[in-house]
C-alpha cells in the first residue's frame, strides 16, 4: 500500500530477472501497477489498450473457448473477464515460469476461475494441440520483437487448423512495421486462405499492427 501511495509522487519500481524475457520491471505509477521490459510495455499500459482495440471487434461474450498465447502480467485476462464479460474456458500459454509467477503474485491472476495456465513453448503446444478454440489471441513478444518461428506459414497453418468454424484469430504482429517485415507473411497467409476473412488494423495507438482473421466454416 505504501508503494501505491508513493507512486503518485514518484514511480516505484521493482526489477525481476526472468528466464526468457531478461529483466522485467513491475512499477507502481499514479496508483496503478504496470509490467515493462527494457523497451516495451508488457501489461496494464499501452499493450492492454492495443489488444482491447482488437478484442472490441470480436464477439467475446458469446465465445466458449479462448486460447491466449503469451501471458505477460495477465492484463488481457483481466480485460477478457472484467471488460468483455468472458465466462468460458481460457487456456493460457507462457514459456517463462517467472512471468507466470509475476502475473499471479503481482497482478492477482489467481483470483479468476476457468483458467488453465500451461508453462510451455507456444510453438510446441500449437503443433500438438488437439483442442479447438472460438478465439485465439497471439501476443508473443520478447521485448519488442515477435520471434521468427511464430511468423512462418507452418505456424499460421496450425493456428488455422485449431480455430473453430466461425472462430477468430487476433494476432498482435508488432511495432512500427514495414511492408517488407516478416509479419506480413502472416497477413498474406490468412488473406489467401479460402476459409478466412482478414482485417488489418495498422498504427493502433500509433504503433502496433493487429490482424483479425475470421473463419467462415
Backbone bond lengths (Angstrom), bond angles and torsions (degrees), N, CA, C in turn:
res aa  C-N    CA-C-N  psi(-1)  N-CA   C-N-CA  omega(-1)  CA-C   N-CA-C  phi
1 X - - - 1.465 - - 1.529 111.25 -
2 X 1.355 116.82 -36.30 1.455 120.05 179.80 1.530 111.11 -62.61
3 X 1.366 116.25 -42.06 1.467 119.57 178.37 1.525 110.94 -61.31
4 X 1.324 116.24 -40.09 1.463 120.18 179.56 1.522 110.71 -61.59
5 X 1.329 116.87 -44.22 1.460 120.61 -179.74 1.527 111.14 -66.68
6 X 1.330 116.14 -43.55 1.463 120.15 -179.63 1.521 112.33 -66.44
7 X 1.355 116.31 -24.24 1.464 119.80 -176.31 1.524 112.51 -66.21
8 X 1.339 117.45 -18.69 1.463 119.88 176.04 1.528 110.92 -74.44
9 X 1.339 116.29 -16.73 1.462 121.62 177.67 1.520 110.49 -99.12
10 X 1.348 115.21 -43.83 1.470 121.20 -175.94 1.532 108.72 -154.80
11 X 1.335 118.60 135.58 1.470 120.07 179.41 1.524 112.12 -56.13
12 X 1.335 116.22 139.50 1.459 122.96 -179.51 1.529 108.31 -112.45
13 X 1.325 117.13 111.73 1.466 121.59 -170.94 1.518 112.27 -116.40
14 X 1.337 115.25 135.86 1.463 122.76 171.24 1.521 108.12 -117.78
15 X 1.324 117.27 128.50 1.462 121.71 179.62 1.524 109.73 -97.40
16 X 1.347 115.53 134.94 1.464 121.49 -177.16 1.524 109.26 -131.41
17 X 1.326 116.91 123.12 1.460 121.09 176.28 1.520 111.13 -74.95
18 X 1.336 116.70 141.03 1.462 121.33 -179.29 1.522 110.18 -126.54
19 X 1.323 115.92 171.69 1.462 120.92 -175.36 1.526 113.07 -80.01
20 X 1.322 117.72 -34.51 1.462 121.31 -174.18 1.525 113.56 -124.10
21 X 1.313 117.41 -15.74 1.465 121.21 -171.86 1.522 114.23 -111.98
22 X 1.332 116.90 15.03 1.449 119.21 -178.84 1.517 111.39 67.51
23 X 1.317 116.09 -150.66 1.463 121.27 179.11 1.526 108.93 -89.30
24 X 1.327 115.93 122.41 1.459 121.37 175.91 1.522 109.73 -102.97
25 X 1.320 115.58 155.06 1.458 121.31 -178.71 1.526 110.73 -118.83
26 X 1.326 115.47 123.57 1.463 121.42 171.66 1.525 106.58 -98.61
27 X 1.320 115.87 116.95 1.465 120.26 -172.39 1.523 111.91 -125.66
28 X 1.320 115.16 128.29 1.463 121.11 167.08 1.523 107.59 -85.01
29 X 1.340 117.34 125.05 1.464 120.74 177.73 1.529 108.86 -143.11
30 X 1.312 115.79 122.16 1.472 121.83 -177.71 1.523 112.44 52.39
31 X 1.330 115.90 40.55 1.459 120.95 175.72 1.509 115.40 82.11
32 X 1.335 118.23 2.86 1.461 122.13 179.16 1.521 109.73 -121.21
33 X 1.326 115.43 149.19 1.456 121.27 -179.70 1.524 109.55 -104.86
34 X 1.338 116.85 132.89 1.462 122.01 178.67 1.520 109.40 -129.16
35 X 1.337 115.40 160.67 1.461 122.08 177.27 1.518 108.48 -120.65
36 X 1.339 116.58 125.43 1.461 121.73 -177.98 1.522 111.07 -130.06
37 X 1.348 114.73 149.88 1.457 120.59 166.52 1.525 107.27 -93.12
38 X 1.317 117.42 -168.80 1.462 120.55 -178.53 1.522 111.41 -59.93
39 X 1.349 116.16 -40.13 1.460 119.97 -172.44 1.522 115.21 -123.05
40 X 1.332 117.79 0.80 1.467 118.89 -173.22 1.519 111.57 -145.90
41 X 1.327 114.85 153.94 1.458 120.61 171.40 1.516 109.04 -79.81
42 X 1.332 117.00 129.13 1.464 122.10 179.83 1.524 111.93 -96.66
43 X 1.306 117.49 -31.88 1.470 119.56 -176.78 1.523 111.24 -163.28
44 X 1.340 115.23 147.91 1.464 125.09 170.65 1.526 113.54 70.10
45 X 1.314 116.67 20.62 1.457 120.52 174.76 1.514 109.28 -136.51
46 X 1.323 115.62 -128.33 1.463 121.16 -179.35 1.519 112.05 -58.82
47 X 1.339 117.36 -41.26 1.470 120.23 -178.06 1.522 111.56 -58.27
48 X 1.313 116.94 -42.37 1.462 120.08 -179.88 1.528 110.79 -61.37
49 X 1.318 117.01 -41.89 1.469 120.72 179.33 1.526 110.99 -66.40
50 X 1.332 116.34 -36.86 1.467 120.64 179.18 1.523 110.42 -62.36
51 X 1.320 116.93 -51.35 1.458 120.04 -177.11 1.527 111.81 -70.18
52 X 1.309 117.84 -32.00 1.469 119.77 175.82 1.529 111.05 -63.63
53 X 1.323 117.27 -30.44 1.466 120.53 174.81 1.521 110.44 -60.44
54 X 1.335 116.39 -44.68 1.456 120.22 177.56 1.515 112.71 -69.45
55 X 1.316 116.78 -42.64 1.467 120.90 -178.90 1.523 111.72 -62.58
56 X 1.323 117.22 -31.13 1.465 120.78 -179.04 1.525 112.33 -65.53
57 X 1.319 117.14 -15.71 1.462 121.82 -179.47 1.529 112.19 -99.24
58 X 1.327 116.82 8.23 1.466 122.68 -179.02 1.525 108.65 -121.53
59 X 1.325 116.63 146.18 1.470 121.00 178.45 1.532 109.29 -80.60
60 X 1.327 115.56 76.11 1.460 121.24 -176.15 1.524 111.48 -68.97
61 X 1.318 116.94 -42.69 1.466 120.81 -173.21 1.522 112.24 -59.01
62 X 1.326 117.76 -35.10 1.462 121.44 -177.70 1.525 113.42 -95.82
63 X 1.318 117.10 7.56 1.466 121.03 175.39 1.523 109.63 -82.59
64 X 1.318 116.04 151.42 1.465 121.29 -177.78 1.525 113.29 -109.52
65 X 1.325 116.75 -22.33 1.470 119.54 -176.28 1.521 109.52 -145.85
66 X 1.330 115.53 128.73 1.465 121.44 -179.88 1.523 109.11 -128.91
67 X 1.327 115.42 137.86 1.462 122.71 172.81 1.518 107.98 -112.36
68 X 1.331 116.58 124.30 1.459 122.46 177.28 1.519 108.61 -112.04
69 X 1.322 116.38 117.02 1.459 121.97 178.14 1.523 108.33 -100.42
70 X 1.325 115.92 106.20 1.454 121.98 -176.47 1.514 110.92 105.52
71 X 1.335 116.78 111.85 1.470 121.07 -173.34 1.515 113.46 -93.58
72 X 1.343 117.18 -44.96 1.455 119.01 -170.58 1.520 109.42 58.36
73 X 1.311 116.81 -140.59 1.460 120.42 178.30 1.509 113.72 -83.65
74 X 1.329 116.59 0.13 1.459 120.07 177.44 1.512 114.89 90.34
75 X 1.335 117.41 16.92 1.466 118.88 -176.94 1.524 112.26 -63.62
76 X 1.342 117.07 -32.31 1.461 119.14 -179.68 1.522 110.85 -72.24
77 X 1.319 117.29 -30.44 1.464 119.94 173.27 1.526 109.14 -61.87
78 X 1.322 116.73 -45.56 1.464 120.62 177.58 1.527 110.82 -60.72
79 X 1.335 116.83 -41.99 1.466 120.18 179.22 1.521 111.19 -62.76
80 X 1.333 116.24 -46.89 1.463 120.42 -178.97 1.521 111.38 -59.52
81 X 1.322 115.78 -44.55 1.463 120.38 -175.24 1.533 112.76 -77.16
82 X 1.317 116.19 -43.49 1.464 119.70 -171.07 1.528 113.86 -93.58
83 X 1.323 117.11 -41.19 1.466 119.79 -176.42 1.522 112.40 -89.26
84 X 1.362 116.25 -37.74 1.463 120.10 -175.33 1.526 112.91 -104.89
85 X 1.322 116.51 3.51 1.470 122.48 172.06 1.527 112.39 55.80
86 X 1.336 116.11 41.67 1.467 119.99 -179.80 1.525 110.12 -77.78
87 X 1.347 116.70 129.30 1.461 122.14 -176.49 1.526 113.17 -114.15
88 X 1.321 117.55 -7.76 1.461 120.15 -173.98 1.521 113.21 -82.14
89 X 1.325 114.70 -166.93 1.463 121.66 -179.82 1.524 110.37 -80.00
90 X 1.334 115.76 139.24 1.459 121.66 179.35 1.521 109.30 -126.09
91 X 1.328 116.62 115.28 1.459 122.36 173.70 1.523 108.38 -99.70
92 X 1.334 115.99 129.32 1.463 121.41 -175.91 1.523 109.59 -123.06
93 X 1.331 115.80 132.01 1.464 121.89 178.09 1.517 109.75 -110.26
94 X 1.333 117.11 131.14 1.461 121.41 175.49 1.523 108.46 -148.23
95 X 1.326 116.13 122.64 1.462 120.89 -176.25 1.526 112.07 -76.12
96 X 1.329 117.29 -25.15 1.463 121.62 -172.74 1.532 110.27 -97.81
97 X 1.328 115.81 108.75 1.466 120.75 -177.23 1.524 111.94 -60.51
98 X 1.324 116.70 -34.82 1.462 119.35 -179.06 1.528 111.61 -70.72
99 X 1.320 116.79 -29.62 1.466 119.93 175.05 1.525 110.04 -67.19
100 X 1.328 116.66 -39.12 1.467 120.35 175.64 1.527 110.13 -60.09
101 X 1.333 116.31 -43.24 1.469 120.31 178.63 1.523 111.50 -62.55
102 X 1.332 116.73 -40.08 1.465 120.42 177.56 1.523 110.51 -61.14
103 X 1.332 115.79 -45.21 1.472 120.02 -179.02 1.521 111.48 -61.70
104 X 1.327 116.26 -39.20 1.463 120.15 -178.86 1.525 112.04 -75.66
105 X 1.325 116.24 -45.38 1.462 120.25 -171.64 1.529 114.02 -85.11
106 X 1.329 116.41 -33.82 1.467 119.86 -176.42 1.529 113.01 -97.53
107 X 1.349 116.49 -26.18 1.463 119.61 -172.52 1.525 113.22 -125.64
108 X 1.335 116.35 17.25 1.466 121.90 167.81 1.528 113.84 59.18
109 X 1.331 117.13 36.24 1.460 120.04 -178.54 1.521 112.32 -65.45
110 X 1.322 116.79 -27.96 1.469 120.83 -176.66 1.525 113.20 -68.53
111 X 1.315 117.42 -7.63 1.466 120.07 -177.62 1.524 112.98 -77.49
112 X 1.344 117.59 -10.65 1.461 120.64 -175.78 1.522 111.94 -96.87
113 X 1.337 115.24 147.58 1.465 122.10 176.67 1.531 110.35 -94.61
114 X 1.342 115.04 166.98 1.468 122.70 174.60 1.526 113.46 59.53
115 X 1.332 116.21 35.82 1.461 120.88 176.65 1.524 109.12 -119.77
116 X 1.314 115.71 128.79 1.461 122.27 174.63 1.518 107.98 -113.81
117 X 1.331 117.09 115.92 1.462 121.76 -178.75 1.522 108.94 -104.40
118 X 1.329 115.56 124.14 1.459 121.81 -179.41 1.522 109.08 -112.00
119 X 1.335 115.87 123.06 1.457 121.26 176.87 1.530 108.34 -89.99
120 X 1.326 115.89 86.78 1.463 120.28 -178.29 1.519 109.57 -159.00
121 X 1.322 115.11 172.36 1.454 121.92 179.68 1.531 109.83 -75.22
122 X 1.317 117.25 130.28 1.467 121.18 -178.27 1.519 111.87 -62.62
123 X 1.328 117.10 -34.68 1.465 120.30 179.54 1.520 110.89 -63.69
124 X 1.328 116.76 -46.50 1.468 120.72 178.96 1.521 110.68 -63.20
125 X 1.317 116.49 -42.48 1.469 120.21 -178.25 1.525 110.99 -62.17
126 X 1.316 116.64 -49.37 1.463 120.76 -177.64 1.523 110.97 -64.48
127 X 1.327 117.06 -38.55 1.466 120.61 -179.96 1.524 112.13 -63.72
128 X 1.336 116.85 -32.51 1.461 121.04 -174.93 1.528 113.06 -105.08
129 X 1.319 117.48 -0.33 1.463 121.48 -172.20 1.529 112.07 -67.66
130 X 1.326 115.64 133.47 1.468 121.34 175.41 1.531 111.54 -110.07
131 X 1.328 116.52 -5.71 1.467 120.78 176.40 1.528 109.94 -84.32
132 X 1.340 115.29 162.32 1.454 121.10 176.99 1.527 108.52 -128.79
133 X 1.336 116.00 150.56 1.461 120.77 -170.59 1.525 112.17 -130.26
134 X 1.330 114.64 147.77 1.461 120.65 174.64 1.528 111.25 -74.27
135 X 1.329 115.93 -35.36 1.465 121.47 179.57 1.524 108.85 -137.30
136 X 1.328 116.31 133.94 1.466 121.90 173.07 1.525 107.62 -121.53
137 X 1.325 116.43 124.47 1.462 122.59 178.68 1.521 107.98 -110.18
138 X 1.322 116.35 121.04 1.464 121.38 -178.54 1.525 108.23 -109.50
139 X 1.321 115.92 114.18 1.468 121.80 -178.74 1.526 107.81 -139.13
140 X 1.318 115.43 67.93 1.464 122.39 -170.96 1.525 110.25 -107.88
141 X 1.318 115.24 100.65 1.457 121.17 -178.02 1.522 110.90 -128.81
142 X 1.323 115.40 145.58 1.457 123.01 160.60 1.518 105.07 -115.20
143 X 1.325 116.52 107.81 1.457 123.06 -170.38 1.536 108.48 57.62
144 X 1.345 118.72 -114.50 1.462 120.55 -177.44 1.525 113.51 -100.03
145 X 1.325 118.12 1.91 1.457 121.03 -171.65 1.525 112.65 -112.71
146 X 1.336 115.98 139.49 1.458 121.67 168.61 1.525 107.12 -86.22
147 X 1.338 119.49 120.43 1.469 121.05 179.75 1.527 111.14 -55.68
148 X 1.325 116.03 141.00 1.466 121.77 -170.78 1.522 113.70 -61.21
149 X 1.346 118.07 -27.21 1.468 119.96 -178.65 1.524 112.47 -65.95
150 X 1.338 116.48 -16.14 1.465 120.18 179.26 1.528 112.54 -97.17
151 X 1.327 115.96 9.85 1.461 121.20 -179.93 1.522 111.97 -116.74
152 X 1.316 116.80 12.25 1.460 121.11 -176.13 1.527 111.67 -89.98
153 X 1.318 115.28 161.26 1.464 120.66 175.51 1.519 110.83 -63.41
154 X 1.338 116.53 -36.55 1.467 120.43 -179.54 1.524 111.00 -62.19
155 X 1.326 117.50 -43.93 1.463 120.64 179.26 1.529 110.58 -65.88
156 X 1.324 116.63 -43.65 1.467 120.21 177.65 1.520 110.95 -59.95
157 X 1.321 116.58 -39.38 1.463 120.91 179.82 1.526 111.26 -63.42
158 X 1.331 116.24 -41.29 1.469 119.51 178.08 1.527 110.94 -65.74
159 X 1.331 117.39 -39.37 1.463 120.11 176.28 1.525 110.73 -60.21
160 X 1.316 115.82 -43.61 1.468 120.47 -179.93 1.524 111.32 -60.93
161 X 1.330 116.01 -38.88 1.464 120.83 -176.55 1.522 112.66 -68.88
162 X 1.329 117.44 -32.44 1.469 119.26 -175.99 1.531 112.42 -97.15
163 X 1.332 116.66 8.85 1.461 121.44 174.69 1.523 109.56 -90.01
164 X 1.317 116.56 127.95 1.463 120.86 178.61 1.529 111.63 -64.50
165 X 1.338 117.80 154.63 1.467 119.86 169.62 1.527 109.74 -53.38
166 X 1.326 116.21 137.03 1.471 123.86 -175.92 1.528 112.08 70.90
167 X 1.335 117.05 7.08 1.457 120.88 -179.62 1.521 112.44 -82.58
168 X 1.339 115.44 173.58 1.465 121.37 -173.97 1.521 111.03 -136.88
169 X 1.331 115.51 140.88 1.465 122.45 171.63 1.530 108.14 -109.95
170 X 1.323 116.21 126.30 1.466 122.32 172.87 1.517 107.59 -110.90
171 X 1.327 116.47 117.25 1.468 121.18 -173.91 1.527 109.10 -120.37
172 X 1.335 116.32 118.44 1.459 121.80 171.98 1.523 107.32 -83.82
173 X 1.332 115.87 102.71 1.467 120.38 -169.11 1.517 114.33 -85.82
174 X 1.315 118.31 -21.49 1.450 116.33 177.02 1.513 114.19 146.97
175 X 1.331 113.89 -173.56 1.455 123.08 -170.78 1.525 110.07 -114.42
176 X 1.339 116.01 130.75 1.469 122.42 175.20 1.527 111.90 49.29
177 X 1.324 115.67 56.76 1.460 120.60 -174.93 1.523 111.99 -77.94
178 X 1.328 113.92 151.55 1.454 123.24 170.86 1.522 107.86 -107.43
179 X 1.323 117.22 151.08 1.468 120.93 -177.45 1.529 112.36 -59.73
180 X 1.316 117.72 -18.79 1.460 121.16 -179.96 1.529 112.89 -88.48
181 X 1.305 117.93 -6.37 1.464 120.88 -177.68 1.525 110.95 -68.52
182 X 1.340 115.09 153.99 1.464 120.93 -177.09 1.527 112.37 -61.26
183 X 1.318 116.52 -25.54 1.464 119.90 -178.93 1.527 112.09 -56.68
184 X 1.330 116.78 -29.74 1.466 119.43 -178.25 1.522 112.18 -72.21
185 X 1.338 117.20 -13.70 1.464 119.58 172.50 1.529 110.49 -65.90
186 X 1.328 116.04 -35.19 1.467 120.48 177.13 1.528 109.59 -65.25
187 X 1.310 116.61 -45.66 1.464 120.95 178.83 1.523 110.68 -60.46
188 X 1.326 116.70 -45.07 1.465 121.06 179.82 1.520 111.12 -60.83
189 X 1.341 116.50 -41.36 1.469 120.22 -179.98 1.529 110.41 -58.09
190 X 1.319 117.33 -50.08 1.466 120.00 -175.25 1.530 112.24 -75.66
191 X 1.328 118.02 -29.68 1.466 119.58 175.10 1.526 111.26 -66.49
192 X 1.330 116.27 -31.20 1.462 120.74 -178.76 1.524 113.17 -90.57
193 X 1.334 116.87 -7.48 1.468 120.62 -177.67 1.531 109.37 -78.34
194 X 1.314 116.31 129.62 1.470 120.74 -174.29 1.525 113.41 -66.61
195 X 1.337 117.50 -21.31 1.461 120.29 -176.39 1.528 113.52 -97.54
196 X 1.324 117.68 -1.70 1.464 120.06 -174.53 1.528 111.87 -121.85
197 X 1.329 114.15 145.36 1.458 122.21 167.92 1.522 107.27 -110.90
198 X 1.317 116.21 125.17 1.466 121.00 -169.97 1.528 111.19 -111.69
199 X 1.330 115.47 130.17 1.462 122.31 174.64 1.522 108.67 -120.82
200 X 1.324 116.91 135.17 1.463 121.59 -179.96 1.527 109.06 -115.81
201 X 1.325 115.75 126.20 1.462 122.15 175.70 1.520 107.86 -107.11
202 X 1.314 116.84 113.19 1.462 120.91 -177.58 1.528 110.88 -102.10
203 X 1.331 114.78 151.95 1.469 122.51 175.91 1.528 111.99 56.90
204 X 1.330 115.89 40.98 1.462 120.17 175.86 1.526 108.12 -67.53
205 X 1.294 117.79 126.86 1.476 125.87 -169.38 1.529 111.23 53.11
206 X 1.335 116.32 24.25 1.455 121.46 176.62 1.510 115.45 88.72
207 X 1.340 117.86 -2.67 1.467 118.95 -172.88 1.526 115.04 -132.65
208 X 1.313 118.44 -48.24 1.467 121.35 -163.76 1.522 113.75 -96.95
209 X 1.343 113.83 154.02 1.458 121.95 174.24 1.521 108.93 -110.02
210 X 1.329 116.41 124.11 1.459 122.51 176.25 1.521 109.39 -111.50
211 X 1.323 116.16 141.07 1.463 121.63 172.11 1.518 108.97 -115.31
212 X 1.324 116.66 131.83 1.460 122.38 174.78 1.521 107.42 -117.71
213 X 1.327 116.79 114.01 1.464 122.23 -178.93 1.522 108.78 -114.31
214 X 1.336 116.85 117.29 1.465 122.17 -177.55 1.525 109.74 -106.08
215 X 1.325 114.92 129.77 1.465 121.40 -177.59 1.526 109.97 -88.72
216 X 1.323 115.44 137.05 1.465 119.33 -176.51 1.522 112.46 -82.70
217 X 1.337 116.87 -40.37 1.469 118.75 -176.84 1.522 110.42 -157.47
